Amino acid sequence: MRINGRSALACKENVGSELDRVADTTITIAPLGNLPVIKDLVVDMRRFWDNLEAVEPYVSTRARAIPEREFLQTPEERQQLDRSGNCILCAACYSECNAAEVNPQFVGPHALAKAQRMVADSRDDGTQTRLERYNDITSGVWGCTRCYYCNSVCPMDVAPLDRINDIKREILQRQDDQSSRPIRHRQVLVELVKEGGWIDERKFGVRVVGNYFRDLQGLLSLAPLGLRMLARGKFPLGFEPSQGTAQVRSLIESVRNLKSQNSHD
């Protein structure tokens, strides 16, 4: 449920600690966000479970012969699954997800955290197929708005945003086409942070999805999402560079120079 505007597990929350956190002595509870309310605190979870099913959150062995013994993992291989394996599907991250609020096609942080577990699992044989599916610009990892709310409310320290970033890194490492949308996503992200310290979402959509006005079909695909964002007051009409932009720009240049030196070495 949502407790004073923050999604949390009621069984783990302490009344005294909550009263210390808020300014007054009132505790307000409400149903989870981004899911239809049936009654009181009861929400319809079908979309939540459907999105989870869409990423096929189970180990695939279709291309393997069934072994006589179980698949074994080393402790190091199993350790790769610890964070994502802690997810208890409480829906706190989905409730707070800004991307899910404006984009009904986005599968959500819970699904992508489970997806990352499959990508990292040494027993799974469908990594490439999975990455192609998760590479979708709206429903997959690139639909995430990086708002960090999923990490902040997760009661099990799964850090869904970090798991989404893990999938992005896997995709980018396998990409050879420098003009591909995921590659532009990474490059434009750095460019915009370097320009103003923040990500100007208006320019981001034009440069990544619209490929700097070269992809008209991509630009048109942004229209429904843009209209929904405007209706919900989530589309920035203005943009002010953040304080400390010069320091951010200097850090980015330093990292680039270091990488350049290492590549020459």
C-alpha positions in Angstrom: 0.0 0.0 0.0 1.0 3.7 -0.1 1.8 5.1 3.3 1.9 8.9 3.4 2.4 9.0 -0.3 5.2 6.4 -0.4 4.7 2.8 -1.5 5.8 0.3 1.1 5.2 -3.0 2.8 2.9 -2.4 5.7 4.2 -5.5 7.5 7.7 -4.0 7.6 6.8 -0.4 8.5 6.9 0.9 12.1 4.3 3.3 13.2 6.8 5.2 15.5 9.3 5.5 12.7 6.7 6.8 10.3 5.5 9.4 12.7 9.1 10.6 13.1 9.4 10.8 9.3 6.3 13.0 8.7 5.7 16.5 9.9 2.4 15.8 11.7 0.8 12.9 13.6 -1.5 11.7 10.7 -0.8 8.5 8.8 -2.6 8.2 5.5 -2.8 4.9 3.7 -3.9 4.4 0.1 -3.9 1.7 -2.6 -0.9 1.1 -4.8 -0.5 3.4 -7.8 -0.6 2.5 -11.5 -3.1 -0.2 -10.9 -6.9 0.0 -11.1 -8.6 0.2 -7.7 -11.2 -2.5 -7.1 -12.2 -1.4 -3.6 -10.5 0.3 -0.6 -6.9 -0.9 -0.7 -7.6 -3.7 -3.2 -6.1 -3.2 -6.7 -6.4 -5.2 -9.9 -3.0 -6.9 -10.3 -3.6 -8.4 -13.8 -1.5 -5.9 -15.7 1.3 -6.3 -13.2 1.4 -10.1 -13.7 0.9 -9.9 -17.5 3.9 -7.6 -17.8 5.9 -10.1 -15.7 4.9 -13.0 -18.0 5.9 -10.9 -21.0 9.6 -11.1 -20.1 9.5 -14.9 -19.7 10.9 -14.9 -16.1 12.0 -18.5 -16.0 15.2 -20.3 -17.1 14.9 -21.6 -20.7 16.5 -24.9 -21.6 14.7 -25.4 -24.9 17.9 -25.7 -26.9 19.6 -28.1 -24.5 19.2 -31.9 -24.1 17.7 -32.7 -20.7 20.6 -33.7 -18.5 20.8 -36.8 -16.3 21.9 -34.5 -13.5 20.7 -31.1 -12.4 22.4 -27.9 -13.9 25.1 -26.8 -11.5 26.4 -23.3 -10.8 29.6 -22.1 -9.2 29.2 -19.9 -6.1 30.4 -17.0 -8.3 27.7 -17.7 -10.9 25.0 -17.9 -8.2 26.2 -14.7 -6.7 25.3 -12.8 -9.9 21.6 -13.5 -9.1 21.5 -12.4 -5.5 20.1 -8.9 -5.9 17.5 -9.7 -8.5 16.6 -13.0 -6.8 15.5 -11.1 -3.7 12.5 -9.6 -5.5 9.2 -10.7 -3.7 6.9 -9.0 -6.3 5.4 -6.7 -3.8 4.7 -4.1 -6.6 6.1 -1.2 -4.6 8.4 -0.3 -7.5 5.6 -0.6 -10.1 3.4 1.6 -8.0 5.9 4.5 -8.0 7.0 4.0 -11.7 6.7 7.3 -13.7 7.2 5.4 -17.0 4.4 3.0 -16.3 2.1 6.0 -15.4 2.4 7.6 -18.8 3.3 4.6 -21.0 1.0 1.6 -20.7 3.4 -0.5 -22.9 6.3 -0.3 -20.4 6.5 -3.6 -18.6 7.7 -2.1 -15.4 10.8 -2.3 -13.1 9.6 -5.5 -11.4 9.5 -7.3 -14.8 12.9 -6.0 -15.9 14.5 -6.8 -12.6 13.3 -10.4 -13.1 14.5 -10.2 -16.8 18.0 -9.3 -15.7 18.1 -12.3 -13.5 17.5 -14.5 -16.6 20.1 -12.6 -18.6 22.7 -13.2 -15.8 21.7 -16.8 -15.2 24.4 -19.2 -16.5 21.8 -21.9 -17.0 19.7 -20.0 -19.5 20.2 -20.5 -23.2 18.2 -17.7 -24.6 20.2 -14.6 -23.7 20.4 -13.1 -27.2 16.7 -13.6 -27.9 15.9 -12.0 -24.5 18.1 -9.0 -25.1 16.4 -8.4 -28.5 13.1 -8.4 -26.7 14.2 -6.2 -23.9 15.8 -3.8 -26.4 12.4 -2.3 -27.3 12.3 1.5 -27.1 8.9 1.7 -25.3 8.1 -1.6 -23.5 11.7 -2.6 -22.7 14.7 -1.1 -20.9 14.7 2.1 -23.0 11.2 3.0 -21.8 12.6 3.6 -18.3 12.8 7.3 -17.3 15.5 6.8 -14.7 13.6 8.5 -12.0 15.1 6.3 -9.3 11.8 5.9 -7.4 11.9 2.1 -7.8 15.2 1.9 -6.0 14.1 4.2 -3.3 11.0 2.2 -2.3 12.2 -1.4 -2.9 12.0 -3.1 0.5 14.4 -5.9 -0.5 17.3 -3.9 -1.9 16.8 -5.3 -5.4 17.6 -1.9 -6.9 15.4 -2.4 -10.1 17.0 0.6 -11.8 20.4 -0.9 -11.4 19.2 -4.2 -12.9 17.7 -2.3 -15.8 21.1 -0.6 -16.4 22.7 -4.1 -16.3 20.5 -5.1 -19.2 21.4 -1.9 -21.1 25.1 -2.6 -20.7 24.6 -6.2 -22.0 22.7 -4.8 -25.1 25.3 -2.1 -25.8 28.2 -4.5 -25.5 26.6 -6.6 -28.3 25.8 -3.7 -30.6 28.0 -3.1 -33.6 25.9 -0.6 -35.5 26.9 2.8 -34.1 23.7 4.4 -35.6 21.4 2.1 -33.6 18.9 3.6 -31.2 20.5 2.1 -28.1 23.9 3.5 -29.0 22.3 7.0 -29.6 20.5 6.6 -26.2 23.8 6.3 -24.4 25.6 9.0 -26.4 22.7 11.5 -26.2 22.4 10.9 -22.5 26.0 12.0 -21.9 25.7 14.9 -24.3 22.7 16.4 -22.6 24.1 16.0 -19.1 27.3 17.7 -20.4 25.2 20.5 -21.9 23.0 21.3 -18.9 23.7 19.0 -16.0 20.2 17.5 -16.4 18.5 15.5 -19.2 16.3 17.8 -21.3 13.6 15.2 -22.2 12.4 17.3 -25.2 15.8 17.1 -26.9 16.2 13.5 -25.8 13.2 12.2 -27.7 14.1 14.1 -30.9 17.8 13.0 -30.9 17.3 9.4 -29.8 13.9 8.3 -31.2 13.8 10.8 -34.0 17.5 10.4 -34.9 18.0 14.2 -35.1 14.9 14.6 -37.3 16.1 11.9 -39.7 13.5 9.3 -38.5 10.1 10.9 -39.1 8.3 7.7 -38.2 10.1 7.6 -34.9 9.1 11.2 -34.2 5.5 10.5 -35.0 5.6 7.5 -32.6 6.4 9.9 -29.8 3.2 11.9 -30.3 0.9 9.7 -28.1 3.4 9.5 -25.3 4.0 13.3 -25.5 0.3 14.1 -25.3 -0.2 11.8 -22.3 2.8 13.5 -20.6 1.4 16.9 -21.3 -2.0 15.9 -19.9 -0.5 14.7 -16.7 1.8 17.7 -16.3 5.0 15.6 -16.8 6.3 17.3 -20.0 8.9 20.0 -19.2 7.9 23.2 -21.0 11.1 24.9 -20.0 14.6 23.8 -19.1 17.1 25.5 -16.8 20.7 24.2 -16.6 21.5 22.8 -13.2 24.1 24.4 -10.8 27.5 22.8 -11.1 27.2 22.1 -14.9 30.8 23.2 -15.4 32.0 20.6 -12.9 29.9 17.9 -14.5 31.3 18.8 -18.0 34.8 18.7 -16.6 34.2 15.2 -15.1 32.9 13.9 -18.4 35.8 15.3 -20.3 38.3 13.8 -17.8 36.7 10.4 -18.1 36.8 10.6 -21.9 40.5 11.6 -21.8 41.3 8.8 -19.4 39.6 6.2 -21.7 41.4 7.6 -24.7 44.7 7.3 -23.0 44.0 3.7 -21.9 43.0 2.8 -25.4 46.3 4.1 -26.8 48.2 2.3 -24.1 
